[in-house]
Amino acid sequence: DQQVKQNSPSLSVQEGRISILNCDYTNSMFDYFLWYKKYPAEGPTFLISISSIKDKNEDGRFTVFLNKSAKHLSLHIVPSQPGDSAVYFCAALGGADGLTFGKGTHLIIQP
Amino acid sequence: DTAVSQTPKYLVTQMGNDKSIKCEQNLGHDTMYWYKQDSKKFLKIMFSYNNKELIINETVPNRFSPKSPDKAHLNLHINSLELGDSAVYFCASSPWGLSGANVLTFGAGSRLTVL
C-alpha cells in the first residue's frame, strides 16, 4: 500500500531548463512534506519541506508546491544544473511511522 | 566529521549467517532509525529508538534485532540471513519530536548482499 507515490522513475531535463518532480499521497493525516536528494553511494539529504498549511515554499532554485485537495505536491528546480542530477525522494510526515517515503525519481540533467 | 556513520559500507555474506551493522551519530540527537531500501527502491522504516527506548517497530522478522547501547548508537543485528534480506540499510537520526523542522539525517548506507 503505497501512501506516497512518485510515478516517474526517471526524468531527463536539459541544463538551464525547469525540472518538475511530482509526488502524490493518499493519507489525509500527512501534515508535513519533505524532499530528499540522494547521490549514488550516499544517504539521502534533506532539501526542502512544506507544511500542509501552506501551498508554496521557496528556497533559492527550489520551490515546492502543495495542492492539498488533489493530494499532490511537486518540486520545481529552476534553472536546472548538472549537480542536480540525483534521485529525489518525496516524503510525508503525520502517520505513526515517522517519515513515509516514495520510491524516488532519478533526475538526469543533460548538458 | 561524519554526522551519521554506519559500518560496514558493503557486506557480502552467505545465507544462514549472522551479521551486524553499526551506526553512530555525533549530532546529539535523541532519536535514531533504521530504514531499508529494497530492490524496488522503497525506503521503509524498520525501527526507531528514542534515547535507547524502542518507539517504532514495524513488521520486521524477529531475526532483526536492534540494539541501542546509548542514544548515540543504534546497531542492527540480523540472524539467519536470507536472500530477501539483500538491500541497502540506512541509519538515520533526528532530534526528538520528528516534525518538518526536525528532519532526518541519514548515514551513507550499508549494502548487504546475501548469496
Backbone of each chain as ProteinMPNN parsed JSONL, in Angstrom:
{"seq_chain_A": "DQQVKQNSPSLSVQEGRISILNCDYTNSMFDYFLWYKKYPAEGPTFLISISSIKDKNEDGRFTVFLNKSAKHLSLHIVPSQPGDSAVYFCAALGGADGLTFGKGTHLIIQP", "coords_chain_A": {"N_chain_A": [[0.854, -1.182, 0.0], [1.038, 1.848, -1.18], [1.53, 4.822, 0.211], [2.727, 7.139, -0.445], [3.451, 8.299, -3.56], [5.582, 8.277, -6.299], [5.41, 8.579, -9.474], [7.023, 8.735, -11.667], [9.816, 7.113, -12.575], [12.139, 8.114, -13.656], [13.55, 11.157, -14.965], [14.441, 13.32, -17.497], [16.151, 16.285, -18.152], [17.046, 19.27, -19.79], [19.991, 21.15, -19.164], [19.663, 24.239, -17.515], [16.968, 24.458, -17.975], [13.626, 24.082, -16.57], [13.09, 21.755, -13.978], [10.621, 19.499, -13.032], [9.374, 17.686, -10.491], [7.143, 15.236, -9.453], [4.737, 14.237, -6.956], [2.442, 12.175, -5.302], [0.017, 11.616, -2.741], [-1.798, 9.568, -0.381], [-2.738, 9.506, 2.204], [-4.651, 11.315, 4.359], [-3.849, 12.215, 6.793], [-1.299, 13.089, 6.711], [0.788, 15.818, 7.378], [3.007, 17.237, 6.849], [5.485, 17.74, 4.452], [8.308, 16.578, 2.685], [11.257, 16.901, 0.732], [13.893, 14.873, -0.302], [17.24, 14.493, -1.386], [19.354, 12.349, -3.204], [22.548, 11.195, -3.805], [24.501, 8.754, -5.646], [25.735, 6.072, -3.668], [25.572, 7.496, -1.332], [23.822, 8.701, 1.599], [20.358, 9.805, 1.736], [19.787, 13.342, 1.602], [18.372, 16.132, 3.223], [16.323, 18.434, 1.507], [14.167, 20.362, 1.006], [11.133, 21.494, 2.55], [7.568, 21.477, 3.267], [4.795, 22.726, 4.988], [1.472, 21.532, 5.662], [-0.23, 23.646, 5.881], [0.5, 25.507, 4.143], [0.866, 26.489, 0.669], [3.006, 26.794, -0.882], [6.536, 26.796, -0.908], [9.651, 28.306, -0.993], [13.07, 28.096, -1.806], [15.79, 29.413, -2.804], [16.801, 28.059, -5.813], [14.938, 26.116, -5.65], [11.588, 25.156, -5.362], [8.718, 24.15, -3.666], [5.497, 23.005, -4.255], [2.242, 22.637, -2.96], [-0.759, 20.941, -3.295], [-3.419, 20.455, -1.593], [-6.052, 19.568, -1.896], [-5.909, 17.971, -4.117], [-4.138, 16.161, -3.203], [-1.412, 16.315, -3.852], [1.954, 17.068, -4.558], [4.696, 19.031, -5.755], [8.042, 19.431, -6.876], [9.971, 22.037, -7.962], [12.717, 22.881, -9.886], [14.73, 25.415, -10.804], [17.06, 27.491, -12.444], [17.852, 24.299, -13.871], [20.719, 22.459, -12.965], [23.843, 20.714, -13.652], [24.755, 19.447, -11.301], [22.418, 18.861, -10.06], [21.596, 16.43, -10.81], [20.426, 13.49, -9.616], [18.802, 11.214, -7.313], [15.556, 11.904, -6.296], [13.637, 11.945, -3.448], [10.364, 11.992, -2.362], [8.741, 12.667, 0.686], [6.543, 12.067, 3.441], [5.021, 13.229, 6.428], [3.256, 12.46, 9.398], [1.86, 10.227, 9.897], [1.96, 7.225, 11.932], [4.413, 6.2, 11.611], [6.657, 7.778, 11.451], [8.568, 9.207, 8.923], [7.234, 8.688, 5.711], [8.247, 7.39, 2.719], [8.43, 8.011, -0.843], [9.149, 6.145, -3.902], [11.124, 7.399, -5.242], [12.552, 9.559, -7.756], [14.628, 9.556, -10.49], [16.531, 12.083, -11.472], [17.94, 13.43, -14.327], [20.196, 15.62, -15.563], [20.841, 17.039, -18.527], [23.575, 18.171, -20.523]], "CA_chain_A": [[0.0, 0.0, 0.0], [1.917, 2.992, -1.297], [0.874, 6.049, 0.644], [3.411, 8.228, -1.147], [3.743, 7.757, -4.878], [6.301, 9.051, -7.3], [5.092, 7.716, -10.607], [8.052, 8.803, -12.709], [11.088, 6.601, -12.062], [13.245, 8.952, -14.099], [13.186, 12.389, -15.664], [15.609, 13.909, -18.14], [15.901, 17.702, -18.394], [18.231, 19.99, -20.272], [20.592, 22.152, -18.276], [19.11, 25.579, -17.666], [15.504, 24.417, -18.027], [12.972, 23.778, -15.297], [12.792, 20.355, -13.638], [9.421, 19.382, -12.195], [9.222, 16.328, -9.964], [5.8, 15.125, -8.897], [4.514, 13.296, -5.861], [1.052, 12.077, -4.857], [-0.124, 10.887, -1.489], [-3.169, 9.104, -0.151], [-3.105, 9.603, 3.618], [-5.06, 12.679, 4.723], [-3.237, 12.584, 8.065], [0.009, 13.704, 6.482], [0.696, 17.266, 7.554], [4.274, 17.876, 6.505], [6.051, 17.035, 3.294], [9.721, 16.884, 2.536], [12.003, 16.323, -0.397], [15.263, 14.486, -0.046], [18.05, 14.301, -2.593], [20.311, 11.29, -2.926], [23.569, 10.857, -4.785], [24.926, 7.357, -5.52], [26.62, 5.682, -2.568], [25.409, 8.398, -0.196], [22.484, 8.698, 2.158], [19.523, 10.946, 1.334], [19.963, 14.582, 2.349], [17.187, 16.979, 3.209], [16.382, 19.509, 0.518], [13.172, 21.402, 1.257], [9.912, 20.935, 3.113], [6.403, 22.352, 3.265], [3.732, 22.363, 5.903], [0.181, 21.412, 4.985], [-0.976, 24.9, 5.958], [0.995, 26.368, 3.075], [0.78, 25.885, -0.658], [4.247, 27.037, -1.611], [7.727, 27.159, -0.145], [10.714, 28.553, -1.958], [14.411, 28.203, -1.242], [16.725, 29.537, -3.918], [16.315, 27.492, -7.082], [13.991, 25.036, -5.344], [10.264, 25.543, -4.882], [7.789, 23.043, -3.531], [4.088, 23.389, -4.314], [1.354, 21.639, -2.38], [-2.19, 21.029, -3.607], [-3.998, 19.52, -0.639], [-7.29, 18.965, -2.397], [-5.528, 16.923, -5.064], [-3.131, 15.339, -2.533], [-0.314, 16.328, -4.82], [2.978, 18.09, -4.411], [5.706, 18.996, -6.801], [9.297, 20.141, -6.635], [10.446, 22.715, -9.157], [14.114, 23.307, -9.82], [14.989, 26.276, -11.959], [17.371, 26.644, -13.588], [18.475, 23.018, -13.546], [22.18, 22.426, -13.105], [24.356, 19.333, -13.695], [24.834, 18.91, -9.943], [21.092, 18.466, -9.594], [21.382, 15.025, -11.201], [20.367, 12.703, -8.377], [17.477, 10.652, -7.065], [14.798, 12.762, -5.405], [12.594, 11.24, -2.717], [9.296, 12.711, -1.691], [8.433, 12.017, 1.951], [5.426, 12.687, 4.14], [5.039, 13.064, 7.876], [1.957, 12.631, 10.032], [1.382, 8.93, 10.347], [2.607, 6.696, 13.127], [5.672, 5.576, 11.246], [7.662, 8.767, 11.101], [8.522, 9.608, 7.533], [6.892, 7.706, 4.682], [8.937, 7.808, 1.517], [8.113, 7.471, -2.151], [10.202, 5.316, -4.474], [12.175, 8.225, -5.801], [12.639, 9.876, -9.188], [16.005, 9.814, -10.885], [16.609, 13.272, -12.33], [19.168, 13.496, -15.121], [20.329, 16.922, -16.21], [21.677, 16.872, -19.723], [24.246, 19.43, -20.922]], "C_chain_A": [[0.9, 1.246, 0.0], [1.162, 4.243, -0.893], [1.497, 7.281, -0.003], [3.891, 7.674, -2.479], [4.516, 8.751, -5.728], [6.255, 8.205, -8.559], [6.111, 7.765, -11.732], [9.365, 8.283, -12.141], [12.266, 7.468, -12.479], [12.711, 10.131, -14.902], [14.464, 12.983, -16.225], [15.285, 15.335, -18.551], [17.185, 18.348, -18.884], [18.706, 21.002, -19.244], [19.996, 23.527, -18.572], [17.588, 25.62, -17.707], [14.944, 24.114, -16.648], [12.773, 22.266, -15.155], [11.58, 20.353, -12.723], [9.26, 17.923, -11.792], [7.898, 16.267, -9.2], [5.692, 14.035, -7.842], [3.037, 13.332, -5.484], [0.992, 11.292, -3.558], [-1.585, 10.545, -1.243], [-3.649, 9.344, 1.271], [-3.409, 11.052, 4.003], [-4.439, 13.153, 6.033], [-1.86, 13.224, 7.881], [-0.116, 15.217, 6.603], [2.002, 17.994, 7.28], [4.91, 17.049, 5.409], [7.476, 17.505, 3.056], [10.25, 16.279, 1.239], [13.429, 16.06, 0.051], [15.952, 14.223, -1.377], [19.106, 13.258, -2.27], [21.245, 11.089, -4.107], [23.941, 9.379, -4.604], [25.9, 7.153, -4.367], [26.599, 6.672, -1.402], [24.013, 8.247, 0.356], [21.68, 9.881, 1.643], [19.832, 12.164, 2.201], [18.74, 15.46, 2.161], [17.371, 18.146, 2.247], [15.439, 20.65, 0.886], [11.912, 20.744, 1.797], [8.77, 21.946, 3.006], [5.372, 21.819, 4.245], [2.407, 22.322, 5.15], [-0.649, 22.691, 5.058], [-0.53, 25.885, 4.888], [0.77, 25.705, 1.725], [2.061, 26.078, -1.465], [5.358, 27.337, -0.621], [8.896, 27.232, -1.107], [12.041, 28.684, -1.235], [15.395, 28.208, -2.403], [16.129, 28.997, -5.205], [15.217, 26.451, -6.875], [12.686, 25.607, -4.787], [9.399, 24.298, -4.792], [6.374, 23.613, -3.484], [3.249, 22.256, -3.748], [-0.086, 21.938, -2.757], [-2.901, 19.998, -2.738], [-5.241, 18.837, -1.176], [-6.992, 17.83, -3.365], [-4.571, 15.918, -4.442], [-1.912, 15.184, -3.432], [0.687, 17.404, -4.433], [4.008, 17.937, -5.511], [6.91, 19.82, -6.366], [9.762, 20.727, -7.96], [11.884, 23.155, -8.922], [14.378, 24.152, -11.059], [16.047, 27.325, -11.618], [18.053, 25.348, -13.143], [19.963, 23.064, -13.858], [22.667, 20.971, -13.093], [24.413, 18.68, -12.316], [23.498, 18.508, -9.368], [20.776, 17.022, -9.981], [21.509, 14.148, -9.958], [19.009, 12.015, -8.334], [16.783, 11.531, -6.027], [13.656, 11.958, -4.778], [11.618, 12.242, -2.136], [8.993, 11.955, -0.397], [7.323, 12.781, 2.652], [5.46, 12.301, 5.605], [3.632, 13.263, 8.417], [1.336, 11.323, 10.443], [2.154, 8.483, 11.572], [4.028, 6.216, 12.872], [6.771, 6.57, 10.929], [7.493, 9.179, 9.653], [8.137, 8.436, 6.644], [7.446, 8.211, 3.371], [8.283, 7.248, 0.262], [9.309, 6.683, -2.675], [11.337, 6.12, -5.076], [12.041, 8.433, -7.296], [14.076, 10.224, -9.494], [16.016, 10.961, -11.887], [17.972, 13.295, -13.019], [19.186, 14.827, -15.836], [21.32, 16.778, -17.358], [22.297, 18.204, -20.135], [23.697, 19.966, -22.247]], "O_chain_A": [[1.445, 1.639, 1.032], [0.246, 4.67, -1.595], [0.865, 8.334, -0.095], [4.642, 6.7, -2.523], [4.139, 9.917, -5.85], [6.987, 7.224, -8.683], [6.075, 6.94, -12.646], [9.973, 8.948, -11.303], [13.265, 7.56, -11.767], [11.601, 10.109, -15.434], [15.454, 13.132, -15.51], [14.278, 15.584, -19.214], [18.278, 18.003, -18.435], [17.905, 21.625, -18.547], [19.847, 23.92, -19.729], [16.982, 26.672, -17.502], [15.687, 23.916, -15.687], [12.343, 21.592, -16.091], [11.519, 21.112, -11.755], [9.041, 17.047, -12.629], [7.588, 17.15, -8.401], [6.442, 13.059, -7.837], [2.452, 14.408, -5.363], [1.818, 10.414, -3.31], [-2.488, 11.151, -1.82], [-4.855, 9.381, 1.515], [-2.525, 11.908, 3.973], [-4.488, 14.34, 6.355], [-1.326, 13.832, 8.81], [-1.008, 15.827, 6.012], [2.097, 19.209, 7.452], [4.877, 15.818, 5.435], [7.795, 18.683, 3.211], [9.737, 15.279, 0.737], [14.076, 16.894, 0.685], [15.333, 13.793, -2.35], [19.691, 13.277, -1.187], [20.819, 10.85, -5.237], [23.724, 8.814, -3.533], [26.781, 7.979, -4.132], [27.513, 6.679, -0.577], [23.12, 7.732, -0.318], [22.255, 10.858, 1.164], [20.105, 12.03, 3.394], [18.154, 15.519, 1.08], [18.436, 18.76, 2.186], [15.88, 21.786, 1.059], [11.654, 19.57, 1.529], [8.986, 23.117, 2.695], [5.116, 20.616, 4.316], [2.239, 22.991, 4.131], [-1.663, 22.808, 4.371], [-1.108, 26.963, 4.742], [0.514, 24.503, 1.648], [2.183, 25.585, -2.586], [5.155, 28.035, 0.373], [9.104, 26.339, -1.929], [12.125, 29.309, -0.177], [15.782, 27.159, -2.917], [15.063, 29.439, -5.632], [14.635, 25.964, -7.845], [12.687, 26.426, -3.868], [9.351, 23.492, -5.721], [6.096, 24.574, -2.767], [3.5, 21.08, -4.011], [-0.572, 23.052, -2.563], [-2.981, 18.821, -3.091], [-5.453, 17.65, -0.932], [-7.73, 16.847, -3.428], [-4.224, 14.923, -5.079], [-1.456, 14.079, -3.724], [0.314, 18.506, -4.031], [4.168, 16.873, -6.109], [6.796, 20.771, -5.593], [9.926, 20.013, -8.949], [12.213, 23.73, -7.884], [14.269, 23.686, -12.193], [15.932, 27.987, -10.587], [18.756, 25.331, -12.133], [20.398, 23.624, -14.864], [21.975, 20.092, -12.579], [24.146, 17.485, -12.184], [23.437, 17.884, -8.309], [19.783, 16.46, -9.518], [22.568, 14.079, -9.335], [18.173, 12.213, -9.215], [17.37, 11.86, -4.996], [12.826, 11.375, -5.476], [12.012, 13.218, -1.497], [8.99, 10.724, -0.39], [7.18, 13.991, 2.479], [5.871, 11.2, 5.971], [2.9, 14.135, 7.949], [0.398, 11.294, 11.239], [2.902, 9.254, 12.172], [4.755, 5.869, 13.803], [7.718, 6.242, 10.215], [6.381, 9.469, 9.213], [8.648, 7.328, 6.803], [7.151, 9.332, 2.954], [7.671, 6.179, 0.279], [10.336, 6.561, -2.007], [12.396, 5.573, -5.384], [11.49, 7.596, -8.01], [14.673, 11.081, -8.842], [15.559, 10.811, -13.02], [19.015, 13.191, -12.373], [18.291, 15.128, -16.626], [22.486, 16.438, -17.159], [21.633, 19.24, -20.103], [24.146, 21.007, -22.725]]}, "seq_chain_B": "DTAVSQTPKYLVTQMGNDKSIKCEQNLGHDTMYWYKQDSKKFLKIMFSYNNKELIINETVPNRFSPKSPDKAHLNLHINSLELGDSAVYFCASSPWGLSGANVLTFGAGSRLTVL", "coords_chain_B": {"N_chain_B": [[33.985, 15.648, 9.647], [31.841, 13.034, 10.067], [28.367, 13.024, 10.333], [26.36, 11.066, 10.733], [27.376, 7.908, 10.91], [27.898, 4.751, 9.501], [28.772, 1.323, 9.619], [29.553, -1.924, 8.298], [30.201, -0.471, 5.022], [29.78, -2.029, 2.825], [28.642, -5.357, 2.611], [28.994, -8.693, 2.143], [27.64, -11.851, 2.27], [26.912, -15.262, 3.246], [23.86, -17.135, 2.961], [22.074, -17.835, 5.949], [23.991, -17.02, 7.716], [24.962, -14.86, 10.513], [24.913, -11.399, 10.962], [26.094, -8.044, 11.699], [25.312, -4.555, 11.609], [26.666, -1.439, 12.257], [25.899, 1.719, 13.779], [26.487, 5.131, 14.334], [25.914, 8.35, 15.688], [26.901, 11.753, 15.822], [25.521, 14.009, 16.422], [24.125, 14.691, 18.598], [21.512, 13.991, 18.684], [18.324, 12.72, 19.814], [16.864, 10.636, 18.78], [16.998, 7.689, 16.829], [17.115, 5.731, 13.817], [16.422, 2.873, 11.746], [16.316, 2.292, 8.348], [15.192, 0.492, 5.487], [16.125, -0.019, 2.178], [14.844, -1.582, -0.43], [15.009, -3.787, -3.336], [13.108, -2.69, -4.947], [13.362, -0.084, -4.493], [12.008, 1.258, -2.491], [12.099, 3.173, 0.455], [11.874, 2.096, 3.573], [10.77, 2.319, 6.921], [12.207, 0.555, 9.629], [12.881, 0.334, 12.383], [12.692, 2.495, 15.246], [14.358, 4.324, 17.696], [14.211, 6.127, 20.688], [16.309, 7.812, 22.697], [17.507, 5.401, 23.606], [15.251, 3.825, 23.905], [12.869, 1.7, 22.413], [10.641, 2.902, 19.998], [9.338, 2.778, 17.551], [8.429, -0.067, 15.832], [8.328, -1.724, 13.153], [6.645, -4.153, 11.048], [8.741, -6.394, 11.055], [10.806, -9.222, 10.489], [11.611, -11.258, 13.34], [14.202, -11.979, 13.244], [15.687, -9.798, 12.94], [17.315, -7.676, 15.051], [17.474, -4.798, 16.798], [19.868, -2.858, 18.619], [20.492, -0.573, 21.146], [22.944, 0.792, 22.726], [23.499, 3.272, 23.81], [22.3, 6.655, 23.413], [23.58, 7.584, 21.201], [24.184, 5.55, 19.554], [23.003, 3.005, 17.414], [22.659, -0.174, 16.69], [22.312, -2.822, 14.297], [21.418, -6.095, 14.291], [21.365, -9.082, 12.495], [20.007, -12.206, 12.271], [20.421, -15.524, 10.905], [20.521, -15.045, 8.018], [18.705, -14.311, 5.031], [18.034, -14.628, 1.477], [16.284, -12.609, 0.707], [16.914, -10.57, 2.391], [18.782, -9.028, 1.282], [19.703, -5.799, 0.581], [19.853, -2.187, 0.827], [20.727, -0.738, 3.8], [19.831, 1.926, 5.749], [20.91, 4.039, 8.276], [19.624, 6.538, 10.438], [19.135, 9.732, 12.063], [17.418, 11.992, 14.302], [16.379, 15.015, 15.985], [14.409, 14.673, 18.962], [10.892, 14.358, 18.581], [9.927, 14.329, 15.86], [9.439, 16.385, 13.163], [8.482, 18.598, 10.523], [10.441, 20.458, 10.779], [12.389, 19.213, 12.218], [14.403, 17.369, 10.776], [15.321, 14.222, 9.267], [18.626, 12.997, 9.451], [20.67, 11.201, 7.432], [22.758, 8.259, 7.331], [25.358, 6.981, 5.13], [24.596, 4.56, 4.167], [24.443, 0.958, 4.138], [25.278, -1.62, 2.16], [23.93, -4.665, 1.876], [24.535, -7.896, 0.769], [23.231, -10.984, 0.223], [24.188, -14.206, -0.415]], "CA_chain_B": [[33.308, 14.841, 10.667], [30.595, 12.465, 9.565], [27.328, 13.209, 11.338], [25.816, 9.728, 10.965], [28.294, 6.978, 10.249], [27.498, 3.362, 9.646], [29.758, 0.368, 9.121], [30.369, -1.647, 7.113], [29.52, 0.113, 3.874], [29.391, -3.169, 1.988], [28.692, -6.617, 3.343], [28.573, -9.831, 1.327], [27.664, -12.987, 3.177], [26.137, -16.429, 2.828], [22.588, -17.405, 3.648], [22.174, -18.541, 7.214], [24.94, -16.359, 8.627], [24.514, -13.741, 11.36], [25.764, -10.229, 10.737], [25.691, -6.8, 12.36], [25.653, -3.255, 11.035], [26.748, -0.488, 13.364], [25.585, 3.108, 13.448], [26.792, 6.109, 15.37], [25.677, 9.745, 15.297], [27.552, 12.723, 16.714], [24.73, 15.231, 16.331], [23.412, 14.932, 19.849], [20.085, 13.687, 18.502], [17.752, 11.742, 20.745], [16.159, 9.559, 18.093], [17.721, 7.026, 15.743], [16.242, 4.904, 12.982], [16.927, 2.036, 10.672], [15.479, 2.192, 7.164], [15.631, -0.492, 4.499], [15.77, 0.268, 0.791], [14.917, -2.868, -1.113], [15.274, -3.762, -4.781], [12.099, -1.831, -5.571], [13.779, 1.284, -4.178], [11.281, 1.872, -1.395], [12.761, 3.391, 1.739], [10.866, 1.789, 4.591], [11.284, 2.311, 8.282], [12.209, -0.734, 10.328], [12.874, 0.583, 13.823], [13.073, 3.805, 15.733], [14.69, 4.366, 19.11], [14.398, 7.427, 21.278], [17.089, 7.734, 23.936], [17.703, 3.973, 23.886], [13.993, 3.107, 24.034], [12.205, 1.392, 21.153], [9.362, 3.595, 19.836], [8.689, 2.265, 16.343], [8.894, -1.393, 15.461], [7.467, -2.147, 12.056], [6.523, -5.598, 10.88], [10.04, -6.872, 10.597], [11.055, -10.528, 11.109], [12.359, -11.139, 14.593], [15.626, -12.218, 13.003], [16.312, -8.483, 13.015], [17.256, -7.186, 16.429], [18.232, -3.575, 17.024], [20.421, -2.678, 19.976], [20.922, 0.808, 21.346], [23.656, 0.863, 23.999], [23.329, 4.648, 24.276], [21.475, 7.349, 22.416], [24.377, 7.912, 20.022], [24.447, 4.328, 18.797], [21.925, 2.05, 17.16], [23.202, -1.255, 15.866], [21.313, -3.752, 13.752], [21.916, -7.462, 14.179], [20.466, -9.913, 11.701], [20.295, -13.636, 12.396], [19.946, -16.452, 9.859], [20.276, -14.202, 6.848], [18.004, -14.885, 3.884], [18.269, -13.906, 0.223], [15.442, -11.418, 0.679], [17.459, -9.514, 3.26], [19.675, -8.204, 0.472], [19.137, -4.449, 0.475], [20.696, -1.156, 1.428], [20.186, -0.36, 5.098], [20.23, 3.283, 6.12], [20.705, 4.537, 9.624], [19.302, 7.967, 10.441], [18.848, 10.286, 13.384], [16.712, 13.269, 14.325], [16.018, 15.454, 17.33], [13.135, 14.08, 19.354], [9.725, 15.093, 18.102], [10.13, 14.473, 14.42], [8.497, 17.272, 12.504], [9.091, 19.119, 9.306], [11.645, 21.215, 11.117], [13.387, 18.281, 12.732], [14.48, 16.395, 9.693], [16.224, 13.096, 9.412], [19.961, 12.997, 8.871], [20.951, 9.808, 7.088], [24.09, 7.758, 7.029], [25.604, 6.716, 3.711], [24.002, 3.286, 3.79], [25.227, -0.281, 4.16], [24.705, -2.525, 1.159], [24.046, -6.073, 2.279], [24.244, -8.873, -0.28], [23.185, -12.351, 0.754], [24.367, -15.154, -1.532]], "C_chain_B": [[31.98, 14.337, 10.149], [29.541, 12.524, 10.661], [26.711, 11.867, 11.734], [26.697, 8.76, 10.194], [27.861, 5.555, 10.525], [28.54, 2.459, 8.992], [29.22, -1.048, 9.252], [29.542, -0.995, 6.001], [29.013, -0.979, 2.929], [29.565, -4.447, 2.805], [28.147, -7.711, 2.436], [28.707, -11.071, 2.195], [26.786, -14.118, 2.642], [24.824, -16.507, 3.588], [22.848, -18.161, 4.939], [23.128, -17.905, 8.205], [24.249, -15.29, 9.464], [25.469, -12.577, 11.139], [25.206, -9.019, 11.476], [26.122, -5.598, 11.549], [25.618, -2.256, 12.182], [26.444, 0.923, 12.882], [25.881, 4.001, 14.634], [26.476, 7.505, 14.843], [26.304, 10.671, 16.331], [26.826, 14.067, 16.702], [24.019, 15.582, 17.633], [21.921, 14.67, 19.737], [19.617, 12.636, 19.502], [17.192, 10.51, 20.051], [16.975, 9.012, 16.936], [16.816, 6.013, 15.074], [17.075, 3.945, 12.14], [15.875, 1.985, 9.573], [16.074, 1.135, 6.234], [15.194, -0.029, 3.116], [15.956, -1.012, -0.007], [15.114, -2.69, -2.618], [14.268, -2.907, -5.528], [12.303, -0.373, -5.216], [12.95, 1.966, -3.091], [12.181, 2.011, -0.181], [11.717, 3.17, 2.818], [11.483, 1.752, 5.975], [11.18, 0.911, 8.873], [12.031, -0.508, 11.829], [13.169, 2.06, 14.091], [13.3, 3.72, 17.235], [14.801, 5.812, 19.543], [15.106, 7.263, 22.619], [17.146, 6.297, 24.465], [16.404, 3.173, 24.015], [13.347, 2.902, 22.665], [10.869, 2.119, 21.076], [8.636, 3.208, 18.56], [9.301, 0.911, 16.032], [7.943, -1.913, 14.399], [7.441, -3.668, 11.954], [7.789, -6.126, 10.224], [10.268, -8.238, 11.238], [11.888, -10.404, 12.374], [13.8, -11.619, 14.462], [16.413, -10.91, 13.068], [16.186, -7.97, 14.449], [18.111, -5.938, 16.564], [18.728, -3.53, 18.462], [20.92, -1.248, 20.087], [21.62, 0.916, 22.695], [23.614, 2.25, 24.633], [22.671, 5.433, 23.151], [22.256, 7.75, 21.166], [24.623, 6.711, 19.112], [23.176, 3.511, 18.628], [22.445, 1.02, 16.172], [22.09, -2.19, 15.434], [21.951, -5.113, 13.58], [20.893, -8.308, 13.439], [20.91, -11.369, 11.811], [19.782, -14.404, 11.187], [19.575, -15.725, 8.579], [19.643, -14.978, 5.704], [18.274, -14.032, 2.65], [17.5, -12.584, 0.192], [15.911, -10.293, 1.589], [18.422, -8.622, 2.492], [19.011, -6.851, 0.213], [20.211, -3.465, 0.92], [20.002, -0.712, 2.71], [20.752, 1.008, 5.473], [19.912, 3.522, 7.585], [20.411, 6.032, 9.519], [19.086, 8.427, 11.872], [18.087, 11.588, 13.234], [16.579, 13.716, 15.769], [14.694, 14.815, 17.718], [11.986, 14.961, 18.902], [9.871, 15.369, 16.641], [9.034, 15.34, 13.824], [9.164, 17.767, 11.238], [10.369, 19.875, 9.599], [12.75, 20.298, 11.61], [13.544, 17.145, 11.738], [15.452, 15.285, 10.032], [17.569, 13.408, 8.781], [20.355, 11.546, 8.665], [22.442, 9.521, 7.052], [24.181, 7.421, 5.555], [25.032, 5.388, 3.244], [24.988, 2.135, 3.887], [24.565, -1.26, 3.206], [24.989, -3.964, 1.564], [23.655, -6.965, 1.112], [24.33, -10.268, 0.315], [23.215, -13.329, -0.42], [23.799, -16.524, -1.196]], "O_chain_B": [[31.092, 15.127, 9.828], [29.798, 12.116, 11.794], [26.559, 11.568, 12.919], [26.75, 8.798, 8.965], [27.503, 5.205, 11.649], [29.109, 2.79, 7.952], [28.508, -1.352, 10.209], [28.313, -0.984, 6.062], [27.951, -0.851, 2.32], [30.51, -4.588, 3.581], [26.992, -7.666, 2.013], [29.76, -11.315, 2.784], [26.016, -13.932, 1.699], [24.7, -16.009, 4.707], [23.731, -19.017, 5.009], [23.087, -18.21, 9.397], [23.127, -14.872, 9.18], [26.687, -12.754, 11.131], [24.028, -8.966, 11.829], [27.16, -5.615, 10.888], [24.675, -2.226, 12.972], [26.699, 1.273, 11.73], [25.57, 3.674, 15.779], [26.741, 7.806, 13.679], [26.252, 10.42, 17.535], [27.424, 15.117, 16.937], [23.394, 16.636, 17.751], [21.15, 15.084, 20.603], [20.386, 11.794, 19.966], [17.06, 9.454, 20.67], [17.566, 9.766, 16.162], [15.874, 5.501, 15.679], [18.253, 4.176, 11.866], [14.708, 1.68, 9.819], [17.285, 0.918, 6.201], [14.03, 0.312, 2.908], [17.079, -1.466, -0.229], [15.353, -1.583, -3.102], [14.551, -2.445, -6.634], [11.503, 0.48, -5.599], [13.171, 3.142, -2.8], [12.927, 1.096, 0.168], [10.785, 3.962, 2.963], [12.577, 1.222, 6.172], [10.209, 0.188, 8.651], [11.144, -1.086, 12.457], [13.793, 2.757, 13.292], [12.511, 3.107, 17.954], [15.41, 6.63, 18.854], [14.576, 6.656, 23.55], [16.863, 6.04, 25.635], [16.453, 1.959, 24.215], [13.288, 3.828, 21.856], [10.042, 1.981, 21.977], [7.411, 3.307, 18.506], [10.521, 0.758, 15.975], [6.889, -2.469, 14.705], [8.135, -4.368, 12.692], [7.875, -6.275, 9.005], [9.958, -8.413, 12.417], [12.767, -9.547, 12.466], [14.536, -11.661, 15.448], [17.634, -10.909, 13.227], [15.084, -7.848, 14.983], [19.336, -6.007, 16.458], [18.114, -4.073, 19.38], [21.671, -0.769, 19.238], [20.957, 1.112, 23.713], [23.685, 2.381, 25.855], [22.507, 4.913, 22.047], [21.667, 8.202, 20.184], [25.201, 6.845, 18.033], [22.385, 3.348, 19.558], [22.643, 1.302, 14.99], [21.069, -2.333, 16.108], [22.907, -5.273, 12.82], [19.698, -8.251, 13.729], [22.046, -11.712, 11.484], [18.829, -13.986, 10.528], [18.433, -15.793, 8.123], [19.986, -16.131, 5.441], [18.684, -12.876, 2.752], [18.005, -11.571, -0.291], [15.364, -9.19, 1.557], [18.835, -7.575, 2.992], [17.898, -6.78, -0.308], [21.309, -3.845, 1.327], [18.825, -0.353, 2.695], [21.964, 1.218, 5.51], [18.811, 3.251, 8.063], [20.9, 6.705, 8.612], [18.882, 7.617, 12.776], [18.104, 12.212, 12.173], [16.656, 12.895, 16.683], [13.924, 14.446, 16.832], [12.117, 16.184, 18.853], [9.933, 16.525, 16.224], [7.847, 15.05, 13.969], [10.293, 17.384, 10.931], [11.274, 19.929, 8.766], [13.931, 20.596, 11.428], [12.901, 16.101, 11.85], [16.277, 15.391, 10.94], [17.641, 14.008, 7.708], [20.372, 10.756, 9.609], [23.266, 10.396, 6.784], [23.206, 7.555, 4.816], [24.989, 5.122, 2.042], [26.197, 2.311, 3.738], [23.428, -1.678, 3.421], [26.136, -4.41, 1.588], [22.578, -6.812, 0.536], [25.366, -10.676, 0.841], [22.362, -13.275, -1.307], [23.864, -17.438, -2.019]]}, "name": "protein", "num_of_chains": 2, "seq": "DQQVKQNSPSLSVQEGRISILNCDYTNSMFDYFLWYKKYPAEGPTFLISISSIKDKNEDGRFTVFLNKSAKHLSLHIVPSQPGDSAVYFCAALGGADGLTFGKGTHLIIQPDTAVSQTPKYLVTQMGNDKSIKCEQNLGHDTMYWYKQDSKKFLKIMFSYNNKELIINETVPNRFSPKSPDKAHLNLHINSLELGDSAVYFCASSPWGLSGANVLTFGAGSRLTVL"}
